[in-house]
Amino acid sequence: MATVSYKDACRVYPGADHPAVNNLNLDIGDGEFMVLVGPSGCGKSTSLRMLAGLEEVNSGQIMIGERDVTDLPPKDRDIAMVFQNYALYPHMTVADNMGFALKMAGVPKADRDKRVQEAAKLLGLEEFLSRKPKALSGGQRQRVAMGRAIVRQPQVFLMDEPLSNLDAKLRVSTRTQIAALQTRLGVTTVYVTHDQVEAMTMGDRVAVMKDGILQQVDSPLTLYDAPDNLFVAGFIGSPAMNLMTGSIVDGGVKIGDYTMPVARDVLAKAEGEDQLIVGIRPENFVVAEQGISLDVDVVEELGADGYIYGSLAGLPADEKLTAQQIVARVSARKPPQRGSVVRLNAADPSSVHIFSKKTELRIS
Amino acid sequence: MPRFLASRPDSRLIPLPWQTPLAQWPVENLVALPRGISRHVVRFIKVGSSVYAAKEVIEHLAMHEYQMLTNLHRLDTPAVEPLAVVTDRVAEDGEPLDPILITRHLEFSLPYRSLFDHGVRPDTVTRLVDAMVVLLARLHLVGFVWGDVSLSNVLFRRDAGEFAAYLVDAETAEMHEELTDGQRENDLQVASVNLYGEFCDLEAGGMLDPSLHPMALVDSIMVRYHELWAELTGVEEFPGSEVARIENRVRRLNAMGFDVAEMDLQTTPDGSHIRIQPKVVDAGHHSRLLLRLTGLDTEENQARRLLNDMMTFRWRTGQQHVDEAVVAHQWLTECFQPVVNAVPAELRGKRDAAQIFHEVLDYRWYQAQRESREVPLMEAAEGYINDVLRSLPDERRNLTMVPPHPDERQLANPFDPSQGFADDEDGPPPVDPWEAEADDAADAGVLDIAALRAKAKGHSA
């Protein structure tokens, strides 16, 4: 068991004009499940590979526990890349398929058998140990692959988009299984994904990255409820948070013909700016007497809830085409009609997020 | 309607049963060729008179692998040739199906399992490992990190007395400008774990010669790779008086089958020492030379053997001062082609032409030793065809498979070795506590924030 720390870690590819990973500082607790998430090219995989020893660290440091592993070869870091090797060997039993790497490492047979037995118990594979892999299902094969990493008892598990080659159904069940297994094992885990839903449902904490820079690292709920900046606000959540630009007026921010009230101390933080960005999640909108007025373009009913999609009312036709879409969750019992105009307001002032347009940082 | 992504469209692909999951394709579309194990569904399919390999895999992996194989092909690195990706497949019940990646079946190729099925001499195993190491070093030279290095992901072709290895699976691969030591080390690490597993599996199946030990084989991979890499890329420094060492380095690399396209050469400020490092080395030194001289496209060691025979021919016919292109043409028409033409059409699927010529030369050498006389080439060819070639299995496609040995095990599914053997124990599947829970899985694409809040509350309570 161990902590993992990135200290000002940088990776610059030869010839690139900006670092793939830029001064990353991240402390991962002992036994924590940390998910790195972000769009393609954000540096999440590179960060993982720096920890694995597959990418050079051009400056800064990486520590596992008290050890500086920055310049250690991959095999000396006591980490396991899970799911690196899926191939199951047809002549060998499931137990041998799980334990052969221990044999290679010279672990005595009694110890090997014990570790395989324990891992199989955790993975629900005890009944399969003496069988050949022939009859295993796709999910069971995956678990044998997980077992291979578990029996090695590494200090850290690394997983790089492990679910990306599974179909949707298996992806959801494996997601739950990996998270449950990690909790039981308590082994520090760094997990990379581009899928924010995966990140939010699996991680103890989630590190959001963009353009090589760590944007925010927090528990999933904090990321959701208090995003530090515009990028995190837009990236986390589905459907995404509505981010509306408005002008600063006395007492609030004017969006269309409505002034969204904003506390004075918040407005004071935006000194010298004319405009601010107001963020409200679709489920934090309510249809009200007063509020932002919306031309409803599409109504989508999904069981008890529905979503309405539209744009600010009163825009000239040519602007309407390019106008930002606003999404709100509404009750499906009496949803607004397509083509109607509704007024939307925030259900509660704490669900209104205010961002500086200039710095893109949260000021509320 | 399936869509076909291909650099060269092949209309014969269109009528195939794309609406059927690959695992359920009718037998008349399939060919049971020996191959390695795989985690995806892989089948050899008949397309007109050609045989292609088809792999069913999710879209981004199919596209990625197609791209990677295309890159390798462009860089002239030994890999199977990608032909197409078939996307937008829909089953008859309307369910979408994963795309299929199609590659050309490599003629005369041998998956390691089919080599081992018929018993393998210990030194052959060493040669397979050597071929694997050369392939890995060549991939690393072009900036290709493989990820899933294993015998199952390689095809072997006979190459004179050696083997040449071809990459088959590029799913986990990445291309970089240049590889870091860590990336190469990791490939080696993966290679040793995977090959260890594969050798243990052969051992468990009774197919590995008892004199061979998986661990020793795997250790030799490490040693050989590091030796080769050091020769290919290492810095050498020596006194300025030993300039000949530059030439020596180039010759050593040539002998290993590599050409030096660019050498970095530095002298110390006082000019007393020279430092050299090969910057760009290309494999295929002999095969390129042979191709230029004769138009024959062969493996590297075959080319070396043929070139040596050409040199002997030149010397024997007293043409040392004649232009080598002229000699090459004479050798081709007077030696190579007559031997190849002597092979009856029905035996030509057993070995490729260059391999046959190489084996005839070997046959002649042994016959000459035995009978203490000079054996004419055509006489040796005749003897080889009748004594050796006739009894060899067909390797072009292994279509006429040798009937299984009585104690050889039958595959559960002749089209898929990943499913194990027919005589493996069966019986009701054991209880799996995890699969029972898998069904109530939520929708993958939607973030259920209420569930997250409930979970967080549960933790703090």
Interface residues (C-beta under 8 A of the other chain):
Chain A: Y13 P14 G15 R49 A52 G53 L54 E55 E56 P73 P74 K75 Q84 N85 Y86 A87 L88 Y89 P90 H91 M92 D96 N97 F100 A101 K103 M104 L123 G124 L125 E127 F128 R131 K132 P133 K134 A135 S137 G139 Q140 R141 R143 S164 N165 L166 D167 A168 K169 L170 R171 V172 S173 R175 T176 Q177 Q196 V197 M200 T201 S219 P220 L221 Y224 G237 S238 E283
Chain B: I37 S38 R39 V57 I58 H60 L61 D98 G147 D148 S150 S152 E171 E177 E178 T180 D181 G182 Q183 E185 N186 Q189 V190 S192 V193 N194 Y196 G197 E198 C200 D201 L202 A204 G205 P214 M215 V218 A412 P417 S418 Q419 G420 F421 D424 E425 D426 P429 P430 V431 D432 P433 W434 E435 E437 A438 A441 A442 D443 A444 G445 V446 L447 D448 I449 L452 R453 A456
